[in-house]
Amino acid sequence: MASVNAQSASGPTAGPTSRVDRFLNVAKTLQFVWFCGHAFTLVCSLIYLATFCPKVYRAAYLGVLESFGIITYQQYYLKQGTLKDRSLSPAALLLNDDLLYFGMAIFWFLTPRFSLSLAPYAAFSLFHVLIYGKSVLLPQVFGMGSENARVAKISDFIRHYNEKCMYWVGSIELFTWVWLSLRALFFCKRSWILWLAYSFFLKVRFENSKYVKSAFAQWRVRLDGVVSHSSVPPFVKQWYHRFEVLLLQVSRYRLSKTSTPVEESSDRPHYQ
């Protein structure tokens, strides 16, 4: 998903000499408001992990809605020139991961608490905060260029763990669907509404995300190994293979349109 365009990522910029003045100059930008939303989400997620306070859970999603809402606002309101060349059909809109996560965040915010749902958003916020810090705050406010040791450490952390974290997020999203499926089977409160909404979300993510596809592939290999064991009853193997065939059939039907090279290059993932 796309992030708000950075003003500068190469080093200190000429401007106000006072650190306070430089900070105020940065704070006036839409990008800084977007950063605050991610920072708020990250802090609230950590507090919720320690307390499981319902109010903190809702507060975390307010930060999610603010940050992803700004991206959506920028893409579909501010960039009028881009919209002339962009299809606004439902199938085309589903290619926008920011819009997809924004819609799912609204759903999570309005439904009963589901703690696991916060994990992907917290991971996204962590790397957005780090990227914004090393690309904007440190160079523009504190005068730390790319050669600075702290900036270098942050860059190394992002380079080493960003991609790994996104694969982890793909596995978390798949596990979330499995957990919601079990809740639906036991007819928990509002479980079927959540399951249908998240199944739609995950189907679109599977179509367009290499991380979700990788998670499915890894789970399939592991489950195939477990089910193929001689101790597994034949009827379990039969039902498993039926379910596997069903998923393969569903995967062939696209909800979103096929992305073009232009769309792939213009809509950068929010974690990159």
C-alpha positions in Angstrom: 0.0 0.0 0.0 1.1 3.5 -0.8 2.4 5.8 1.8 2.1 9.6 1.8 4.8 11.0 -0.5 7.9 11.8 1.5 9.3 15.3 1.2 12.9 14.1 1.4 14.7 10.9 2.2 18.2 11.7 1.4 19.4 14.0 4.2 19.0 17.3 6.0 17.2 20.0 4.2 17.7 23.7 4.1 15.1 25.6 6.1 14.4 27.0 9.6 17.5 26.8 11.8 15.7 26.1 15.1 14.9 22.5 15.8 11.4 23.6 17.0 10.9 25.6 13.8 11.9 22.6 11.7 9.6 20.3 13.6 6.7 22.8 13.2 7.5 23.0 9.5 7.2 19.2 9.2 4.1 19.0 11.4 2.2 21.1 9.0 2.2 18.4 6.3 -0.4 15.8 5.6 2.3 13.2 5.8 3.0 14.1 9.5 -0.7 13.6 10.3 -0.5 10.2 8.5 2.6 9.3 10.6 0.8 10.3 13.8 -2.0 7.9 13.0 0.5 5.0 12.6 2.3 6.0 15.8 -0.9 6.1 17.7 -1.9 2.7 16.4 1.4 1.2 17.4 1.4 2.6 20.9 -2.3 1.6 21.5 -1.6 -1.9 20.1 1.3 -2.4 22.6 -0.8 -1.1 25.5 -3.7 -3.4 24.4 -1.3 -6.3 24.3 -0.5 -5.7 28.0 -3.9 -4.8 29.2 -6.6 -6.1 26.8 -8.6 -3.0 27.6 -11.6 -2.6 25.2 -11.2 1.2 25.0 -7.6 0.9 24.0 -8.6 -1.6 21.3 -11.1 0.9 19.8 -8.5 3.7 20.1 -6.0 1.6 18.1 -8.5 1.3 15.3 -9.2 5.0 15.4 -5.5 5.4 14.6 -5.8 2.9 11.8 -8.8 4.7 10.3 -7.0 8.0 10.5 -3.8 6.8 8.7 -5.5 4.7 6.1 -8.2 7.3 5.6 -5.6 9.9 4.8 -4.1 7.6 2.1 -7.5 7.0 0.7 -8.3 10.7 0.7 -5.0 11.4 -1.0 -5.4 8.8 -3.7 -9.1 9.5 -4.6 -9.5 13.2 -3.9 -6.2 15.1 -4.0 -4.7 13.2 -7.0 -7.4 14.3 -9.5 -5.0 13.9 -12.5 -4.3 10.3 -11.6 -8.0 9.5 -11.3 -8.6 10.3 -15.0 -6.5 7.2 -15.9 -7.8 5.1 -13.1 -10.9 2.9 -13.2 -13.3 3.3 -10.3 -15.1 0.1 -10.9 -15.5 -2.2 -7.9 -13.1 -4.8 -9.5 -10.5 -2.1 -10.0 -10.9 -0.6 -6.6 -10.2 -4.0 -5.0 -6.7 -3.8 -6.4 -6.0 -0.9 -3.9 -4.7 -2.6 -0.8 -5.0 0.7 1.2 -8.7 0.9 0.4 -9.2 -2.8 1.2 -7.5 -2.5 4.6 -9.3 0.7 5.3 -12.7 -1.0 4.7 -11.7 -4.0 6.8 -10.6 -1.6 9.6 -14.1 0.0 9.6 -15.6 -3.5 9.9 -13.3 -4.4 12.8 -14.0 -1.1 14.6 -17.8 -1.6 14.4 -17.9 -5.3 15.4 -17.1 -7.0 18.7 -13.4 -7.2 19.7 -11.2 -9.6 17.8 -7.7 -9.1 19.2 -5.8 -11.0 16.5 -7.1 -8.5 13.9 -4.9 -5.8 15.3 -1.6 -7.7 14.6 -1.3 -6.8 10.9 -2.1 -3.2 11.4 0.4 -3.0 14.3 3.1 -4.5 12.0 2.3 -2.0 9.3 2.4 0.9 11.7 5.8 -0.3 13.1 7.5 -0.1 9.8 5.8 3.1 8.7 6.9 4.8 11.9 10.5 3.6 11.3 10.5 4.6 7.7 9.0 8.0 8.4 11.4 8.5 11.2 14.6 7.8 9.2 13.4 9.5 6.0 11.8 12.6 7.4 12.0 13.3 11.2 15.7 12.5 11.7 17.1 14.2 8.6 14.7 17.2 8.5 14.2 17.9 12.2 17.4 16.5 13.8 19.8 17.0 10.9 20.8 13.3 10.7 21.7 12.2 7.2 21.9 8.7 5.8 25.5 8.4 7.1 24.3 8.8 10.7 24.7 5.6 12.8 21.1 5.8 14.1 19.7 6.2 10.7 21.8 3.4 9.4 20.7 1.0 12.1 17.0 1.8 11.4 17.6 1.3 7.7 19.3 -2.1 8.4 16.4 -3.2 10.6 13.9 -2.2 7.9 15.9 -4.0 5.2 16.3 -7.2 7.2 12.9 -7.5 8.8 10.3 -5.7 6.6 9.9 -8.5 4.1 10.0 -11.2 6.8 7.3 -9.4 8.7 5.0 -9.2 5.7 5.3 -12.9 5.2 4.4 -13.2 8.9 1.4 -11.0 8.3 0.2 -13.2 5.5 0.3 -16.2 7.9 -1.5 -14.2 10.6 -4.3 -13.3 8.1 -4.7 -16.9 7.1 -4.8 -18.0 10.7 -7.4 -15.3 11.4 -9.6 -16.8 8.7 -9.2 -20.3 10.2 -10.1 -19.0 13.6 -13.2 -17.2 12.3 -14.2 -20.3 10.4 -14.2 -22.3 13.7 -16.2 -19.6 15.4 -18.7 -19.7 12.6 -19.1 -23.5 12.8 -20.0 -23.1 16.5 -22.4 -20.2 15.7 -20.7 -17.7 17.9 -22.3 -14.2 18.1 -22.0 -12.4 14.7 -19.6 -15.1 13.6 -21.0 -15.6 10.2 -21.0 -11.9 9.3 -17.4 -11.7 10.3 -16.5 -14.8 8.4 -18.2 -13.7 5.2 -16.5 -10.2 5.3 -13.1 -11.6 6.1 -13.4 -14.4 3.5 -14.0 -11.7 0.9 -11.1 -9.7 2.2 -8.7 -12.7 2.2 -9.8 -13.8 -1.2 -8.9 -10.4 -2.7 -5.6 -10.4 -0.7 -4.8 -13.9 -2.1 -5.3 -12.6 -5.7 -2.9 -9.7 -5.3 -0.5 -10.5 -2.5 2.5 -12.7 -2.8 2.7 -12.9 1.0 -0.8 -14.4 1.4 -0.1 -16.8 -1.5 3.1 -17.9 0.2 1.2 -18.5 3.5 -1.4 -20.6 1.7 1.4 -22.7 0.0 3.2 -23.3 3.2 0.1 -24.3 5.1 -0.9 -26.6 2.2 2.4 -28.4 2.3 2.3 -28.9 6.0 -1.3 -30.1 6.1 -0.6 -32.5 3.2 2.2 -34.0 5.2 0.0 -34.3 8.3 -3.0 -35.8 6.5 -0.9 -38.2 4.5 0.2 -40.0 7.7 -1.0 -43.5 8.0 -2.6 -42.9 11.4 -5.1 -40.4 9.8 -8.5 -42.1 9.2 -9.5 -42.4 5.5 -12.7 -40.3 5.9 -10.6 -37.4 7.2 -8.3 -37.6 4.2 -11.3 -37.7 1.9 -12.9 -34.6 3.4 -9.5 -32.8 3.4 -9.0 -33.4 -0.3 -12.5 -32.3 -1.1 -11.9 -29.1 0.8 -8.6 -28.7 -0.9 -10.2 -29.1 -4.4 -12.9 -26.6 -3.4 -10.3 -24.0 -2.4 -8.5 -24.5 -5.7 -11.7 -23.9 -7.6 -12.5 -20.8 -5.7 -9.0 -19.5 -6.2 -9.5 -19.5 -10.0 -12.3 -17.0 -9.8 -11.1 -13.4 -9.5 -13.0 -10.7 -7.6 -10.6 -8.0 -8.6 -9.5 -7.3 -12.1 -6.1 -8.4 -13.4 -3.5 -5.7 -12.5 -1.6 -4.0 -15.4 2.1 -3.1 -15.3 1.1 0.5 -14.8 -1.0 -0.2 -11.8 1.6 -2.5 -10.3 4.2 0.2 -10.6 2.0 3.1 -9.4 0.3 1.5 -6.4 3.2 0.7 -4.1 2.5 -1.6 -1.1 2.2 0.3 2.1 5.0 -1.7 3.6 7.5 -0.8 0.9 
